[in-house]
Amino acid sequence: MPQPFKGEWTHDNNTLLQRPELAIKIAHITSLWAQAEFGLGMLFSKILETDAVTGTAMYLSLISEAARDSAIQAAAKEKLSPDQLERFQRLLNELKGPRRQRNTVAHGCWAISSEAPQSLILLDTRKLVRMYSFIGQDMRPMSKELEKYADAIKEHSEAQLEYTATDFDNIVKDITNVISKVSEFQNELMKPFFEQLGATLKEVFQQANSDS
């Protein structure tokens, strides 16, 4: 788990290039989550069955994750059995943690520190912007702005997190785990289709052999 970081740090446009072994882990996490999103889209299309083409087109037009989650949950409530729906909702809940981790990593503002040469430091940009917003304000002793500035500095320093290779690897494991569960659920839903397809092909081959 990432730990709070209290040391000095530096940041510029090439920060990640100075930690290439960690930067590639961020790319890996981003790519893995794209695979998870692909699995969810495929699962959505299977849940819709005969309405898959139109429904999937609508699903893909939705930009926000919240909107896509709402769409897939609505479809699941209409199409799945009570037991399947319960397990599917558990699956969606399990996705929340890895999704949050992925979003933090993918959209993070990263810094480095000589005090942590094997790590990346995640900056909270909202608190950082708030801290810098006080530049040029009234900073006379005992002024309210000076007190607020001190609070902003404290908030920012407490929000910095140190990520090691192990922290990134743990996120990879969490995402890989949910990808596997999405795939298992998808295969379960598709099992009747493949069984029917197999029976149909068997019948076709038997008919062809009998005709010959």
PEMO-V229085 format. One record per pair of residues at least 4 apart in sequence whose ideal C-beta (glycine too) atoms are under 8 Angstrom apart, sorted by the first residue. I is the first residue (numbers start at 1). J is the second residue. D is the distance in whole Angstrom. If there is no record, write none. Layout:
i = <I;I>
j = <J;J>
d = <D;D>
This chain:
i = <1;1;2;2;2;2;2;2;3;3;4;4;4;4;5;5;5;5;5;5;5;5;6;6;7;7;7;8;8;8;9;9;9;9;9;9;10;10;10;10;11;11;11;11;11;11;14;15;15;15;15;16;16;16;16;16;16;17;18;19;19;19;19;19;20;21;21;22;22;22;22;22;22;23;24;25;25;25;25;25;26;26;26;26;26;27;28;28;28;29;29;29;29;29;29;29;29;29;30;30;30;30;31;32;32;32;32;32;32;33;33;33;33;33;33;34;35;35;36;36;36;36;36;36;36;36;37;38;39;39;39;39;39;40;40;40;40;40;41;41;41;41;42;42;43;43;43;43;43;43;44;44;44;44;44;44;44;45;45;45;45;46;46;46;46;47;47;47;47;47;47;48;48;48;48;48;49;51;52;53;54;55;55;56;57;58;58;59;59;59;62;62;62;63;64;65;65;66;67;68;69;69;70;71;72;72;73;73;73;74;75;76;76;76;76;76;77;80;80;80;81;82;83;84;84;84;85;86;87;87;88;88;89;90;91;91;91;91;91;92;94;94;94;95;95;95;96;97;97;98;98;98;98;98;98;99;100;101;101;101;101;102;102;102;103;104;104;105;105;105;108;108;109;109;109;109;110;110;110;110;111;111;111;111;111;112;112;112;112;113;113;113;116;116;118;118;119;119;119;120;120;121;121;121;121;122;122;122;122;123;123;123;123;124;124;124;124;125;126;127;127;127;127;127;128;128;129;130;130;130;130;131;131;131;131;131;133;133;134;134;134;134;134;137;137;138;138;138;139;139;139;139;140;141;142;143;144;145;146;147;148;149;150;151;152;153;154;155;156;163;163;164;165;166;167;168;169;170;171;172;173;174;175;176;177;178;179;180;181;182;183;184;185;186;187;190;191;192;193;194;195;196;197;198;199;200;201;202;203;204;205;206;207;208>
j = <167;170;122;161;162;163;164;167;161;162;158;160;161;162;9;113;116;119;121;160;161;162;157;160;113;115;116;113;114;115;111;112;113;121;123;160;15;111;112;113;15;109;110;111;112;123;18;19;110;111;112;20;22;23;26;110;120;23;112;23;110;112;119;120;24;25;165;26;119;120;163;165;168;27;28;29;165;168;169;172;30;105;106;108;168;31;32;168;172;33;101;102;105;106;168;171;172;175;34;102;105;106;35;36;102;172;175;176;179;37;98;99;102;106;175;38;39;179;40;95;98;99;175;178;179;182;41;42;43;179;182;183;186;44;68;72;95;182;45;56;59;60;46;186;47;72;182;185;186;189;48;55;56;59;71;72;75;52;55;56;59;52;186;189;190;72;75;76;79;80;189;52;55;56;75;79;79;55;56;57;58;59;75;60;61;62;71;68;71;72;67;68;71;67;68;69;99;70;71;72;73;92;74;75;76;92;77;89;92;78;79;80;84;85;88;89;85;84;85;88;85;86;87;88;188;189;89;90;91;185;92;185;93;94;95;178;181;182;185;96;98;178;181;99;178;182;100;101;174;102;171;174;175;177;178;103;104;105;171;174;175;106;171;175;107;108;122;163;168;171;122;123;122;123;125;128;120;121;122;123;120;121;122;123;160;116;119;120;121;117;119;121;121;162;164;165;162;163;164;162;163;160;161;162;163;160;161;162;163;128;156;159;160;128;156;159;160;129;130;131;152;155;156;159;132;156;133;134;152;155;156;149;152;153;155;156;137;152;139;145;148;149;152;145;149;143;145;146;143;145;146;149;146;146;146;147;148;149;150;151;152;153;154;155;156;157;158;159;160;167;168;168;169;170;171;172;173;174;175;176;177;178;179;180;181;182;183;184;185;186;187;188;189;190;191;194;195;196;197;198;199;200;201;202;203;204;205;206;207;208;209;210;211;212>
d = <7;8;7;4;6;5;8;5;7;5;7;7;6;7;7;7;7;8;5;4;6;4;6;7;5;4;7;6;8;7;4;7;4;5;8;7;8;6;6;7;5;7;7;4;8;7;7;7;5;6;6;8;8;4;7;6;8;7;6;6;8;6;8;6;6;8;7;7;8;5;7;6;7;7;6;7;7;4;7;7;6;5;7;8;7;6;6;8;6;7;8;6;5;7;7;5;6;7;7;7;7;5;7;7;8;6;5;7;7;6;7;7;4;7;6;6;7;6;7;7;7;8;6;6;5;7;6;6;6;6;4;6;7;6;7;7;8;6;7;7;7;7;7;6;6;7;6;7;5;7;7;7;7;5;7;5;6;4;7;5;8;7;6;5;6;7;5;6;5;7;7;4;4;7;6;7;7;5;6;7;7;6;7;6;7;7;7;6;5;7;4;5;6;7;7;6;7;6;6;6;6;7;6;7;6;8;6;7;7;7;6;5;8;6;5;8;6;4;4;6;7;6;7;6;8;8;6;7;6;7;7;7;7;6;7;8;6;7;6;7;8;6;7;6;5;8;6;6;7;6;7;4;5;8;5;6;6;6;5;7;8;6;7;7;6;6;7;8;7;6;5;8;7;5;5;7;5;7;6;7;7;4;8;5;8;8;8;7;6;8;7;6;7;6;6;7;5;6;5;8;5;6;7;6;8;7;4;8;6;6;8;8;6;6;7;4;7;6;7;6;7;5;4;5;7;6;6;8;5;7;8;7;4;6;8;5;8;8;7;6;7;4;6;4;7;5;5;8;6;6;5;7;7;7;7;7;6;6;7;7;6;6;6;6;6;6;6;6;7;5;6;8;6;6;7;7;7;7;6;6;6;7;6;7;7;6;6;6;6;6;6;7;7;6;7;6;6;6;6;6;6;6;6;6;6;6;6;6;6;6;6;6;6;7>
